[in-house]
Amino acid sequence: MSERWIADRMHNIDASGIRKVFDLAANMTEPINLSIGQPHFDTPDEVKESLFDAVREGKNAYSQTQGIAPLREKLEARVTAEFGHADRQLFITSGTSGALMLTLSALVNPGDEVIVFDPYFVMYKHLTAMSGGKVVLIDTYPDFKIDVEKVRDAITDRTKIILFNSPSNPTGTVSSVEEMKALAELAKEKDVALLSDEIYRSFCYDDKFVSPARWNEDTIVIDGFSKSHSMTGWRCGVVHGPVHVMQQMTKLQQFTFVCAPHPVQWAALAAADYDISGRVKEYREKRDFMVRELSANYEIKGADGAFYLFVKAPWGTATEFVKAAIDQNLLVIPGNVFSSQDTHFRISYAAENSTLEHGVEVLKKIAKGPAS
């Protein structure tokens, strides 16, 4: 096979650092795993039963590209009640990753710029590269807050999209009303698309979730069932935004993903009415435990939502610190997977309490150095 077969764009995409940690975990004996970005609980039984029923009833062929009508209608009613936008349309995607890929592919021309906040969800950088775009990073250290004036200064005539998520992966930061309003108004003023990844919106622990779509009717919103209902492997996402954009994205889905998995969409219809408040309370308690136990030895900012802490390494680089943790059988993710900096590491507290307790023991042990 010739190297020239490989498209140039592939050289701009690195293998996921998270996947490397997953591969490492497979070769470890019972690791203390605080690396996985997915709920530790299983999919609710009611949702499983709806999937089984759909399969047994023969709902196994393609659905409409935009998704089954009952699911779209239920979700559209909620979106309309929340935002009241007359020109807002919704369709079902093959996961939020599929929605991200469709949005970037439909909007970004080669050479266009996509503003992303550093630290960022790892997929943003690589999907932008696949679409031919260029990521422009906005530094949010040390507190992970959005400085809208930095965004204003970064906008050029090639800026096409501002892309962010709140609650954030990897920092757990929940953006404030003031940040969201200012960002929404700036995007509208500059005629730049605002893409809001809201997959963790259910997990806000201290303040109520707020979407920038409240102040900008052209905001494109991505959501789904993966995190809220532990359906990460089921690949059912949601995207809504201006009709003319959704039409282009639906057309692109027709010739790529075709549709979200059909029986899963019927399960998502059941999930839409399933009460997850108990899980949110449980994760708030896990967050509180981790912050309480680690704050004496570690600098922690953000941690308002999702199920992550983005913690400053107390010595060395984050890569060096994570190596010391792995030597103690603890798996966490070095921050340079999510950032241009190598100063922090990500903890996922989506784990059993006993695992969190063991993880805290190791982190306290190595706080002063690898041999401590």
Secondary structure as the mmCIF struct_conf table of DSSP 4:
data_model
#
loop_
_struct_conf.conf_type_id
_struct_conf.id
_struct_conf.beg_label_comp_id
_struct_conf.beg_label_asym_id
_struct_conf.beg_label_seq_id
_struct_conf.end_label_comp_id
_struct_conf.end_label_asym_id
_struct_conf.end_label_seq_id
HELX_RH_3T_P HELX_RH_3T_P1 GLU A 3 TRP A 5
BEND BEND1 ILE A 6 ILE A 6
HELX_RH_3T_P HELX_RH_3T_P2 ASP A 8 ASN A 12
HELX_LH_PP_P HELX_LH_PP_P1 ASP A 14 SER A 16
HELX_RH_AL_P HELX_RH_AL_P1 GLY A 17 ALA A 26
TURN_TY1_P TURN_TY1_P1 ASN A 27 ASN A 27
BEND BEND2 MET A 28 GLU A 30
STRN STRN1 ILE A 32 ASN A 33
BEND BEND3 GLN A 38 GLN A 38
BEND BEND4 HIS A 40 PHE A 41
HELX_LH_PP_P HELX_LH_PP_P2 ASP A 42 PRO A 44
HELX_RH_AL_P HELX_RH_AL_P2 ASP A 45 ARG A 56
TURN_TY1_P TURN_TY1_P2 GLU A 57 ASN A 60
BEND BEND5 ALA A 61 ALA A 61
TURN_TY1_P TURN_TY1_P3 THR A 65 GLN A 66
HELX_RH_AL_P HELX_RH_AL_P3 ALA A 69 PHE A 83
TURN_TY1_P TURN_TY1_P4 ALA A 86 ASP A 87
STRN STRN2 ARG A 88 THR A 93
BEND BEND6 SER A 94 SER A 94
HELX_RH_AL_P HELX_RH_AL_P4 GLY A 95 LEU A 107
HELX_LH_PP_P HELX_LH_PP_P3 VAL A 108 ASN A 109
TURN_TY1_P TURN_TY1_P5 PRO A 110 GLY A 111
STRN STRN3 GLU A 113 ASP A 118
BEND BEND7 PRO A 119 PRO A 119
HELX_RH_AL_P HELX_RH_AL_P5 VAL A 122 MET A 130
TURN_TY1_P TURN_TY1_P6 SER A 131 GLY A 132
STRN STRN4 LYS A 134 ASP A 139
TURN_TY1_P TURN_TY1_P7 TYR A 141 PHE A 144
HELX_RH_AL_P HELX_RH_AL_P6 VAL A 148 ALA A 154
TURN_TY1_P TURN_TY1_P8 ASP A 157 ARG A 158
STRN STRN5 THR A 159 ASN A 165
BEND BEND8 SER A 166 PRO A 167
TURN_TY1_P TURN_TY1_P9 ASN A 169 THR A 171
HELX_RH_AL_P HELX_RH_AL_P7 VAL A 177 LYS A 190
TURN_TY1_P TURN_TY1_P10 ASP A 191 ASP A 191
STRN STRN6 ALA A 193 ASP A 197
TURN_TY1_P TURN_TY1_P11 ILE A 199 SER A 202
STRN STRN7 CYS A 204 CYS A 204
BEND BEND9 TYR A 205 ASP A 207
HELX_RH_3T_P HELX_RH_3T_P3 PRO A 212 ARG A 214
TURN_TY1_P TURN_TY1_P12 TRP A 215 TRP A 215
TURN_TY1_P TURN_TY1_P13 GLU A 217 ASP A 218
STRN STRN8 ILE A 220 GLY A 224
BEND BEND10 PHE A 225 PHE A 225
TURN_TY1_P TURN_TY1_P14 SER A 226 SER A 230
TURN_TY1_P TURN_TY1_P15 THR A 232 TRP A 234
STRN STRN9 GLY A 237 PRO A 242
HELX_RH_AL_P HELX_RH_AL_P8 VAL A 243 GLN A 254
TURN_TY1_P TURN_TY1_P16 PHE A 255 PHE A 257
BEND BEND11 CYS A 259 ALA A 260
HELX_RH_AL_P HELX_RH_AL_P9 HIS A 262 ALA A 271
TURN_TY1_P TURN_TY1_P17 ALA A 272 ASP A 273
HELX_RH_AL_P HELX_RH_AL_P10 SER A 277 LEU A 294
TURN_TY1_P TURN_TY1_P18 SER A 295 ASN A 297
BEND BEND12 TYR A 298 TYR A 298
STRN STRN10 ILE A 300 LYS A 301
BEND BEND13 ASP A 304 ASP A 304
STRN STRN11 GLY A 305 GLY A 305
TURN_TY1_P TURN_TY1_P19 ALA A 306 PHE A 307
STRN STRN12 TYR A 308 LYS A 312
BEND BEND14 PRO A 314 GLY A 316
HELX_RH_AL_P HELX_RH_AL_P11 ALA A 318 ASP A 327
TURN_TY1_P TURN_TY1_P20 GLN A 328 ASN A 329
STRN STRN13 LEU A 330 LEU A 331
STRN STRN14 ILE A 333 PRO A 334
HELX_RH_3T_P HELX_RH_3T_P4 GLY A 335 VAL A 337
TURN_TY1_P TURN_TY1_P21 PHE A 338 PHE A 338
BEND BEND15 SER A 339 SER A 340
BEND BEND16 THR A 343 THR A 343
STRN STRN15 HIS A 344 SER A 348
BEND BEND17 ALA A 351 ALA A 351
HELX_RH_AL_P HELX_RH_AL_P12 ASN A 353 LYS A 365
TURN_TY1_P TURN_TY1_P22 ILE A 366 LYS A 368
TURN_TY1_P TURN_TY1_P23 PRO A 370 ALA A 371
#
